Amino acid sequence: EIKTKEQTFSLLRDLIETVDLYIALSEPNDDFWNEFKEVKDSLTELKMFQIKQTNSLLISGYKNLDKNEFIKLLKATVIISFRYNIIGGLNPNEQEEVYNNLALKINKEKTFSTKDFEKIYVTDDNFVSDFGIKQFKNTTRNHRIVKYIFSKIEMYKYHNEISWDSDLYTIEHILPESADENWGDFSDEEINRSVYRLANLTLLEKKLNRDAGTLPYNEKVELFTQSNCKLTQAISEHYESWNEDKISARQKQLSKEAKSIWRLVIN
């Protein structure tokens, strides 16, 4: 009977710890992570992505891996999620199966490798193809994701730190959302295809964005040169005019940089 009570208390304690961990995984600013900035940052990204398929895997990883291996696991799920869910928009069912199987493996073997993710790791070719046509409609979630993408590319390409959750910057639509065929070199069909493409968007300070409004492209780019965002400044340097072909060219370039940022070495 004493042994049974001890077992019961042990199971209860484990259950409470699991519940606390589950809650903390959903709240990056929980005191649980005060000593783990890298964990906070990655969990913040997953929360912004609105990804929950990782929960069972991360619980297993936290309980069975050392700190460095857990952080490695967590960062891998961020990369997978960005390629698979955010850019690829793929069905999460296969993803959940891989995560659950890996959670069981970690419980049993206390280890994992990036090869365990191979089945759901979007290849570079597919990622570049998906990224090259990606659109983000104007929603609060998409607004944050676009700021996140550009801030990461800004740091990677120019070593210029811009916080993606800062209110200082907004999303500028170079071809305006309210544009008609009188704005630049776009037909109505091209406007519909282009206005929400990622390459038609850029980071711009709030005041500059208000000033830019629906100005013609040649006037907008003068405001872009005043931005502290190097990616935005570069638009005026590389594109004398703005049309669907230029948007495609910029998005192709952005996809190459994104491929290097969100990359997982499978081995």
GUBA-47816 format. One record per residue (C-alpha): x, y, z; residue number from 0. Coordinates in nm, 3 decimals. Layout:
BEGIN
<rec east="X" north="Y" up="Z" torro="NUM"/>
...
This chain:
BEGIN
<rec east="0.000" north="0.000" up="0.000" torro="0"/>
<rec east="0.284" north="0.242" up="0.082" torro="1"/>
<rec east="0.447" north="0.164" up="-0.251" torro="2"/>
<rec east="0.115" north="0.226" up="-0.426" torro="3"/>
<rec east="0.079" north="0.564" up="-0.257" torro="4"/>
<rec east="0.434" north="0.660" up="-0.354" torro="5"/>
<rec east="0.365" north="0.558" up="-0.710" torro="6"/>
<rec east="0.043" north="0.761" up="-0.710" torro="7"/>
<rec east="0.218" north="1.071" up="-0.574" torro="8"/>
<rec east="0.494" north="1.026" up="-0.831" torro="9"/>
<rec east="0.244" north="1.003" up="-1.116" torro="10"/>
<rec east="0.054" north="1.303" up="-0.983" torro="11"/>
<rec east="0.373" north="1.509" up="-0.953" torro="12"/>
<rec east="0.471" north="1.413" up="-1.307" torro="13"/>
<rec east="0.127" north="1.510" up="-1.433" torro="14"/>
<rec east="0.145" north="1.852" up="-1.266" torro="15"/>
<rec east="0.491" north="1.911" up="-1.411" torro="16"/>
<rec east="0.364" north="1.814" up="-1.755" torro="17"/>
<rec east="0.069" north="2.053" up="-1.729" torro="18"/>
<rec east="0.301" north="2.335" up="-1.619" torro="19"/>
<rec east="0.531" north="2.258" up="-1.910" torro="20"/>
<rec east="0.241" north="2.246" up="-2.158" torro="21"/>
<rec east="0.125" north="2.590" up="-2.043" torro="22"/>
<rec east="0.478" north="2.729" up="-2.057" torro="23"/>
<rec east="0.523" north="2.604" up="-2.415" torro="24"/>
<rec east="0.224" north="2.819" up="-2.512" torro="25"/>
<rec east="0.350" north="3.124" up="-2.322" torro="26"/>
<rec east="0.707" north="3.220" up="-2.420" torro="27"/>
<rec east="0.722" north="3.488" up="-2.149" torro="28"/>
<rec east="0.636" north="3.243" up="-1.875" torro="29"/>
<rec east="0.882" north="3.255" up="-1.581" torro="30"/>
<rec east="0.954" north="2.892" up="-1.667" torro="31"/>
<rec east="1.189" north="3.019" up="-1.945" torro="32"/>
<rec east="1.357" north="3.308" up="-1.764" torro="33"/>
<rec east="1.701" north="3.150" up="-1.802" torro="34"/>
<rec east="1.651" north="3.041" up="-2.163" torro="35"/>
<rec east="1.641" north="3.333" up="-2.407" torro="36"/>
<rec east="1.688" north="3.106" up="-2.711" torro="37"/>
<rec east="1.390" north="2.901" up="-2.598" torro="38"/>
<rec east="1.180" north="3.215" up="-2.549" torro="39"/>
<rec east="1.266" north="3.342" up="-2.897" torro="40"/>
<rec east="1.182" north="3.014" up="-3.070" torro="41"/>
<rec east="0.858" north="2.965" up="-2.876" torro="42"/>
<rec east="0.759" north="3.322" up="-2.964" torro="43"/>
<rec east="0.805" north="3.235" up="-3.332" torro="44"/>
<rec east="0.596" north="2.919" up="-3.303" torro="45"/>
<rec east="0.323" north="3.112" up="-3.122" torro="46"/>
<rec east="0.322" north="3.377" up="-3.393" torro="47"/>
<rec east="0.298" north="3.101" up="-3.655" torro="48"/>
<rec east="0.003" north="2.962" up="-3.453" torro="49"/>
<rec east="0.167" north="2.618" up="-3.453" torro="50"/>
<rec east="0.046" north="2.365" up="-3.195" torro="51"/>
<rec east="0.144" north="2.036" up="-3.359" torro="52"/>
<rec east="0.481" north="2.052" up="-3.182" torro="53"/>
<rec east="0.350" north="2.032" up="-2.824" torro="54"/>
<rec east="0.386" north="1.658" up="-2.761" torro="55"/>
<rec east="0.728" north="1.654" up="-2.926" torro="56"/>
<rec east="0.857" north="1.947" up="-2.722" torro="57"/>
<rec east="0.726" north="1.803" up="-2.396" torro="58"/>
<rec east="0.910" north="1.479" up="-2.473" torro="59"/>
<rec east="1.223" north="1.672" up="-2.571" torro="60"/>
<rec east="1.227" north="1.886" up="-2.259" torro="61"/>
<rec east="1.186" north="1.583" up="-2.033" torro="62"/>
<rec east="1.441" north="1.359" up="-2.201" torro="63"/>
<rec east="1.709" north="1.574" up="-2.363" torro="64"/>
<rec east="1.976" north="1.799" up="-2.220" torro="65"/>
<rec east="1.941" north="2.177" up="-2.261" torro="66"/>
<rec east="2.143" north="2.208" up="-2.583" torro="67"/>
<rec east="1.969" north="1.918" up="-2.752" torro="68"/>
<rec east="1.628" north="2.055" up="-2.650" torro="69"/>
<rec east="1.714" north="2.394" up="-2.801" torro="70"/>
<rec east="1.833" north="2.218" up="-3.117" torro="71"/>
<rec east="1.502" north="2.029" up="-3.134" torro="72"/>
<rec east="1.302" north="2.346" up="-3.078" torro="73"/>
<rec east="1.487" north="2.542" up="-3.347" torro="74"/>
<rec east="1.437" north="2.255" up="-3.589" torro="75"/>
<rec east="1.060" north="2.272" up="-3.536" torro="76"/>
<rec east="1.066" north="2.646" up="-3.611" torro="77"/>
<rec east="1.243" north="2.586" up="-3.944" torro="78"/>
<rec east="1.015" north="2.295" up="-4.031" torro="79"/>
<rec east="0.707" north="2.501" up="-3.942" torro="80"/>
<rec east="0.817" north="2.797" up="-4.149" torro="81"/>
<rec east="0.889" north="2.587" up="-4.458" torro="82"/>
<rec east="0.601" north="2.341" up="-4.422" torro="83"/>
<rec east="0.318" north="2.547" up="-4.271" torro="84"/>
<rec east="0.382" north="2.916" up="-4.333" torro="85"/>
<rec east="0.529" north="2.907" up="-4.683" torro="86"/>
<rec east="0.419" north="2.566" up="-4.809" torro="87"/>
<rec east="0.070" north="2.569" up="-4.655" torro="88"/>
<rec east="0.085" north="2.188" up="-4.647" torro="89"/>
<rec east="-0.155" north="1.949" up="-4.473" torro="90"/>
<rec east="-0.046" north="1.911" up="-4.107" torro="91"/>
<rec east="-0.166" north="1.550" up="-4.073" torro="92"/>
<rec east="0.158" north="1.395" up="-4.197" torro="93"/>
<rec east="0.352" north="1.646" up="-3.990" torro="94"/>
<rec east="0.171" north="1.547" up="-3.670" torro="95"/>
<rec east="0.243" north="1.181" up="-3.736" torro="96"/>
<rec east="0.616" north="1.252" up="-3.771" torro="97"/>
<rec east="0.620" north="1.462" up="-3.454" torro="98"/>
<rec east="0.433" north="1.201" up="-3.251" torro="99"/>
<rec east="0.660" north="0.920" up="-3.369" torro="100"/>
<rec east="0.966" north="1.128" up="-3.288" torro="101"/>
<rec east="0.827" north="1.208" up="-2.941" torro="102"/>
<rec east="0.799" north="0.834" up="-2.874" torro="103"/>
<rec east="1.153" north="0.779" up="-2.999" torro="104"/>
<rec east="1.290" north="1.050" up="-2.770" torro="105"/>
<rec east="1.100" north="0.904" up="-2.474" torro="106"/>
<rec east="1.259" north="0.569" up="-2.542" torro="107"/>
<rec east="1.607" north="0.648" up="-2.674" torro="108"/>
<rec east="1.672" north="0.994" up="-2.519" torro="109"/>
<rec east="1.808" north="1.122" up="-2.851" torro="110"/>
<rec east="1.708" north="1.240" up="-3.200" torro="111"/>
<rec east="1.869" north="1.349" up="-3.527" torro="112"/>
<rec east="1.764" north="1.597" up="-3.793" torro="113"/>
<rec east="1.711" north="1.298" up="-4.024" torro="114"/>
<rec east="1.402" north="1.221" up="-3.817" torro="115"/>
<rec east="1.243" north="1.527" up="-3.981" torro="116"/>
<rec east="1.334" north="1.431" up="-4.337" torro="117"/>
<rec east="0.983" north="1.324" up="-4.437" torro="118"/>
<rec east="0.838" north="1.670" up="-4.362" torro="119"/>
<rec east="1.137" north="1.889" up="-4.446" torro="120"/>
<rec east="1.045" north="2.088" up="-4.757" torro="121"/>
<rec east="1.337" north="2.066" up="-4.999" torro="122"/>
<rec east="1.522" north="2.377" up="-5.109" torro="123"/>
<rec east="1.380" north="2.357" up="-5.461" torro="124"/>
<rec east="1.021" north="2.326" up="-5.338" torro="125"/>
<rec east="1.073" north="2.595" up="-5.074" torro="126"/>
<rec east="1.214" north="2.844" up="-5.328" torro="127"/>
<rec east="0.927" north="2.764" up="-5.564" torro="128"/>
<rec east="0.664" north="2.813" up="-5.290" torro="129"/>
<rec east="0.832" north="3.125" up="-5.155" torro="130"/>
<rec east="0.858" north="3.273" up="-5.504" torro="131"/>
<rec east="0.480" north="3.298" up="-5.542" torro="132"/>
<rec east="0.380" north="3.349" up="-5.179" torro="133"/>
<rec east="0.112" north="3.605" up="-5.103" torro="134"/>
<rec east="0.008" north="3.748" up="-4.768" torro="135"/>
<rec east="-0.336" north="3.904" up="-4.749" torro="136"/>
<rec east="-0.384" north="4.194" up="-4.511" torro="137"/>
<rec east="-0.458" north="4.030" up="-4.173" torro="138"/>
<rec east="-0.310" north="4.093" up="-3.829" torro="139"/>
<rec east="-0.138" north="3.753" up="-3.826" torro="140"/>
<rec east="0.002" north="3.796" up="-4.176" torro="141"/>
<rec east="0.119" north="4.146" up="-4.088" torro="142"/>
<rec east="0.333" north="4.000" up="-3.808" torro="143"/>
<rec east="0.462" north="3.716" up="-4.025" torro="144"/>
<rec east="0.568" north="3.956" up="-4.301" torro="145"/>
<rec east="0.748" north="4.178" up="-4.049" torro="146"/>
<rec east="0.917" north="3.867" up="-3.912" torro="147"/>
<rec east="1.032" north="3.754" up="-4.257" torro="148"/>
<rec east="1.175" north="4.091" up="-4.354" torro="149"/>
<rec east="1.344" north="4.145" up="-4.018" torro="150"/>
<rec east="1.517" north="3.807" up="-4.049" torro="151"/>
<rec east="1.633" north="3.878" up="-4.404" torro="152"/>
<rec east="1.742" north="4.227" up="-4.300" torro="153"/>
<rec east="1.964" north="4.081" up="-4.027" torro="154"/>
<rec east="2.098" north="3.805" up="-4.253" torro="155"/>
<rec east="2.180" north="4.030" up="-4.548" torro="156"/>
<rec east="2.274" north="4.361" up="-4.385" torro="157"/>
<rec east="2.339" north="4.274" up="-4.018" torro="158"/>
<rec east="2.085" north="4.542" up="-3.936" torro="159"/>
<rec east="1.864" north="4.448" up="-3.641" torro="160"/>
<rec east="1.497" north="4.536" up="-3.670" torro="161"/>
<rec east="1.262" north="4.388" up="-3.412" torro="162"/>
<rec east="0.975" north="4.217" up="-3.591" torro="163"/>
<rec east="0.736" north="4.285" up="-3.303" torro="164"/>
<rec east="0.819" north="4.656" up="-3.291" torro="165"/>
<rec east="0.539" north="4.905" up="-3.362" torro="166"/>
<rec east="0.786" north="5.142" up="-3.525" torro="167"/>
<rec east="0.759" north="4.967" up="-3.862" torro="168"/>
<rec east="0.452" north="4.887" up="-4.069" torro="169"/>
<rec east="0.396" north="4.695" up="-4.391" torro="170"/>
<rec east="0.408" north="4.910" up="-4.703" torro="171"/>
<rec east="0.235" north="4.789" up="-5.019" torro="172"/>
<rec east="0.451" north="4.928" up="-5.297" torro="173"/>
<rec east="0.173" north="4.873" up="-5.548" torro="174"/>
<rec east="-0.108" north="5.012" up="-5.328" torro="175"/>
<rec east="-0.401" north="4.795" up="-5.221" torro="176"/>
<rec east="-0.634" north="5.059" up="-5.364" torro="177"/>
<rec east="-0.446" north="5.089" up="-5.694" torro="178"/>
<rec east="-0.626" north="5.083" up="-6.029" torro="179"/>
<rec east="-0.487" north="5.052" up="-6.379" torro="180"/>
<rec east="-0.385" north="5.418" up="-6.370" torro="181"/>
<rec east="-0.116" north="5.338" up="-6.109" torro="182"/>
<rec east="0.202" north="5.248" up="-6.291" torro="183"/>
<rec east="0.247" north="4.970" up="-6.542" torro="184"/>
<rec east="-0.018" north="4.726" up="-6.420" torro="185"/>
<rec east="-0.337" north="4.593" up="-6.574" torro="186"/>
<rec east="-0.630" north="4.507" up="-6.348" torro="187"/>
<rec east="-0.538" north="4.138" up="-6.367" torro="188"/>
<rec east="-0.175" north="4.212" up="-6.280" torro="189"/>
<rec east="-0.287" north="4.421" up="-5.982" torro="190"/>
<rec east="-0.496" north="4.130" up="-5.851" torro="191"/>
<rec east="-0.203" north="3.891" up="-5.894" torro="192"/>
<rec east="0.061" north="4.124" up="-5.751" torro="193"/>
<rec east="-0.069" north="4.342" up="-5.471" torro="194"/>
<rec east="-0.032" north="4.083" up="-5.192" torro="195"/>
<rec east="0.281" north="3.910" up="-5.317" torro="196"/>
<rec east="0.559" north="3.922" up="-5.061" torro="197"/>
<rec east="0.793" north="4.115" up="-5.290" torro="198"/>
<rec east="0.535" north="4.391" up="-5.328" torro="199"/>
<rec east="0.559" north="4.442" up="-4.952" torro="200"/>
<rec east="0.835" north="4.602" up="-4.749" torro="201"/>
<rec east="0.905" north="4.740" up="-4.402" torro="202"/>
<rec east="0.859" north="5.112" up="-4.364" torro="203"/>
<rec east="0.841" north="5.345" up="-4.067" torro="204"/>
<rec east="0.485" north="5.456" up="-3.982" torro="205"/>
<rec east="0.529" north="5.821" up="-4.079" torro="206"/>
<rec east="0.698" north="5.736" up="-4.408" torro="207"/>
<rec east="0.424" north="5.484" up="-4.482" torro="208"/>
<rec east="0.156" north="5.747" up="-4.427" torro="209"/>
<rec east="0.343" north="5.986" up="-4.655" torro="210"/>
<rec east="0.386" north="5.718" up="-4.922" torro="211"/>
<rec east="0.016" north="5.638" up="-4.944" torro="212"/>
<rec east="-0.078" north="5.589" up="-5.309" torro="213"/>
<rec east="0.201" north="5.804" up="-5.452" torro="214"/>
<rec east="0.345" north="5.701" up="-5.789" torro="215"/>
<rec east="0.641" north="5.467" up="-5.770" torro="216"/>
<rec east="0.902" north="5.729" up="-5.858" torro="217"/>
<rec east="0.788" north="5.942" up="-5.563" torro="218"/>
<rec east="0.754" north="5.650" up="-5.323" torro="219"/>
<rec east="1.112" north="5.536" up="-5.371" torro="220"/>
<rec east="1.237" north="5.877" up="-5.260" torro="221"/>
<rec east="1.070" north="5.806" up="-4.926" torro="222"/>
<rec east="1.215" north="5.455" up="-4.923" torro="223"/>
<rec east="1.567" north="5.600" up="-4.922" torro="224"/>
<rec east="1.487" north="5.766" up="-4.586" torro="225"/>
<rec east="1.403" north="5.435" up="-4.417" torro="226"/>
<rec east="1.639" north="5.269" up="-4.170" torro="227"/>
<rec east="1.550" north="4.935" up="-4.330" torro="228"/>
<rec east="1.822" north="4.844" up="-4.579" torro="229"/>
<rec east="1.592" north="4.609" up="-4.772" torro="230"/>
<rec east="1.357" north="4.900" up="-4.832" torro="231"/>
<rec east="1.640" north="5.134" up="-4.931" torro="232"/>
<rec east="1.762" north="4.873" up="-5.180" torro="233"/>
<rec east="1.435" north="4.888" up="-5.375" torro="234"/>
<rec east="1.520" north="5.233" up="-5.506" torro="235"/>
<rec east="1.873" north="5.120" up="-5.591" torro="236"/>
<rec east="1.775" north="4.812" up="-5.790" torro="237"/>
<rec east="1.439" north="4.892" up="-5.949" torro="238"/>
<rec east="1.392" north="5.205" up="-6.159" torro="239"/>
<rec east="1.030" north="5.112" up="-6.222" torro="240"/>
<rec east="0.773" north="4.877" up="-6.069" torro="241"/>
<rec east="0.571" north="4.615" up="-6.253" torro="242"/>
<rec east="0.484" north="4.246" up="-6.225" torro="243"/>
<rec east="0.819" north="4.138" up="-6.366" torro="244"/>
<rec east="1.007" north="4.347" up="-6.109" torro="245"/>
<rec east="0.799" north="4.199" up="-5.829" torro="246"/>
<rec east="0.882" north="3.849" up="-5.952" torro="247"/>
<rec east="1.253" north="3.936" up="-5.970" torro="248"/>
<rec east="1.258" north="4.075" up="-5.616" torro="249"/>
<rec east="1.067" north="3.777" up="-5.479" torro="250"/>
<rec east="1.308" north="3.537" up="-5.646" torro="251"/>
<rec east="1.598" north="3.715" up="-5.475" torro="252"/>
<rec east="1.420" north="3.712" up="-5.138" torro="253"/>
<rec east="1.356" north="3.338" up="-5.175" torro="254"/>
<rec east="1.728" north="3.268" up="-5.214" torro="255"/>
<rec east="1.803" north="3.453" up="-4.891" torro="256"/>
<rec east="1.514" north="3.285" up="-4.708" torro="257"/>
<rec east="1.642" north="2.943" up="-4.819" torro="258"/>
<rec east="1.969" north="3.011" up="-4.636" torro="259"/>
<rec east="1.806" north="3.149" up="-4.322" torro="260"/>
<rec east="1.543" north="2.881" up="-4.263" torro="261"/>
<rec east="1.761" north="2.578" up="-4.338" torro="262"/>
<rec east="1.799" north="2.248" up="-4.160" torro="263"/>
<rec east="2.093" north="2.020" up="-4.236" torro="264"/>
<rec east="1.950" north="1.669" up="-4.259" torro="265"/>
<rec east="2.200" north="1.410" up="-4.130" torro="266"/>
